[in-house]
Amino acid sequence: MTETQDAGGQAPSENENENENENESPTGDTEDVDPDEKAPRIINRVLQVAENIIYCLVSVVLFGAALTLLGQAAYDLVTSVEDGVAAAIRDVLDTLLLVFILIELLAATRETMNQRAIVAEPFLLVGIIASIKEVVVLGIGAKEDLGKDKERFESAMLGIGTISFLLLVLSIAILLNRRREREPEED
């Protein structure tokens, strides 16, 4: 007698196989699935699909925005050189740093989808890139105000100092996060 035959020597019908598969738990055990447990599983699965769709839409928007900004940066570089190379490069650098922020957000979205949890490091990197962007913009503005407007220059220096402190805090947060990820999990 083979494994697929019952005690009477007959193979089970297709309907009997289907009924057995319906009662299998996710671990492969054949047990009766309580109808009260089936509804939450279905709702959970529907919510997971909806979540993935939203993450995909967010990713598409971020990608489109980054691509658009990249094109705008190239266009600005070519067309605004007449106003001065330094000003054109400052504007393009500002735009490109924004593109990096969008790309890091896209990476954070991808990691969230893959791990089914919010991952801190990509968001910390976005904060670091945004802070660097502001330091660059404030630094260039401060250079222009150096001999002209003492109050604006001092304000820019205070802003650069504050953002630099934020950069230090974000860097320490990434370091601590990486150390925590390397530690073995305790049960």
N, C-alpha and C positions, 0 to 999 in steps of 0.2 A: 504494500500500500504506500503510495507517495504522499508527500506532505500536503498536496492539494486535494487529496481525496478525503472524504469524511469516513466515519466508522462503517457506513454501509457500502463503501467502495466507490461512491460517486463523487465527482468533482462538484464543488459548490457552484451555484448559478451566478451570473453576473450581478444580479440584484443583491445576493448575499454578500459579495465582495464589496459592492458600493456601500452597503450598510455598515460593514466593518470599517471602511475608510472614513465614513462620516463620524464615527465614534472615536477615532484615533486622536489622542492628545498631541500637542506639538512635539512632545518627546518621543512619540512613536508608540506609546502604550495604548492599548485598546481598552478604554474605559468609557462609561457613559458620560457624555458632556451635558452638564446641567444647562437647561435653557436660560437660566439666569446669568450664566457665565458667557454664553454665546453672544448675547447682545453687546456687552461691553467690548468683547473682542472685535466685533464688526465695527462698532463706533470708533474704537481705537485705530483700526486699519484705515477707515475713511478719513479720520483726522490726520494720519500719517501721510496719506496721499495728498490731501489738501495742503499740508505743510510743505511737502516736496514741490508742489505746483507753485506755491507762493515763493519759495526759495529760488526756484528756476526763473520766475518772473523778475524777482529782485536782481538776480544775476544778469539777466538779459538787459535790464535797465542800466545797471552799473557798467556793463560792457559797452553798451551804446553810448553812454555818457563819456566814458574814457576814450572811446574811439573818436567821438565828436570833438572833445577837447584836444586830442592829439592833432586832429586836422586843423583846428583853430590855432593851435600853437604854431604849426608849420606856416599857415597863412599869415599870421601876425608877424612872424620872423621875416618873411619875405616883404611884406607891405609896410612895416613900420620902421625899417632901417633908415628911411629918410629922416625920421625924427631924431635919430641918434642911435648908434649901435648899443650903447650901454642901456638906454631906456628899452630898446627892443629886446635885448637879452634878459633884462629884469622881468619884463612882462611875460616872456616865453618861459623863463624859469619858474615864475609863479604858477603859470598854467600847467607846466610839466609836473611840478610837485603835487598839484591837485590830481593829476592823472595817476601818480603813484598812490595817493590816498585811495582813489577809487579802485585801483588794482588790489590793494591790500584788503579793502572791504570785500571785494569779490573773492579773494582767497579765504577770508574769514567766513564768508557765506558757504563756500565749498567745504571747508573744514567742519562747519556746523552740520551740514547735510551728511557728511561722511561719518562723523562720530556721534551723531544724534544728540549732541550736547553743545553748549556754548563753550568755545575755546578762547581763553583769555589772550594768549600771545598775539594773534593777528590784530586784535583791537588795540593792544598796547603799542604795536608797531605803527598802527594808524595814528595814534596819539603822538608818537615820536616824530613821524614824518610831518604831521601837521605843525608840531612845535618848531621843527627845523625850518619849515616853510615860513612861519611867522618871524623867526629870528633873521632869516635871509632878507625878507621884505623890510623889517624894521631896521636892519643894519644898513641896507642900501639907502633907505629914507634918512637915517641918522647921518650918513656920510654927506648927503646933500644939504642937511640942515646945520652941519658942523660950524660954519662961520657965520651963518645967517640968523638963525633963530635958536637962541640958547635954551629957551623953555621947551621947545619941541624936541631938541636934541636930548635934553635930560629926561624927558618923558619916554623917548625911544630907548634910552639906555636902561631906564627902570623896567620897561617892558621886556627888553632883552634879558636882563638879570632874572626877572620873574619866570620867563619861559625857560631859561637855562636851568633854573631850579626844578621846574616841572620835568624837563628832559632827564635830569638826574634821578628824580623819583620814578619816572617811567622805566628807566634803565635798570634801576634796582628791582623794580617789580618784575621785569622780565627775567632777571638773574634768579630771583627767588622762585619764580614760577618754573624755570628750567630745573633748578635743584630739586623742587618738590616732585617733578615728573620723573626724575632719575631715581628717586628713593623707592625701594621696594614697598609694595603695598602691605600694610599690616592688617591681619584678619582679626 
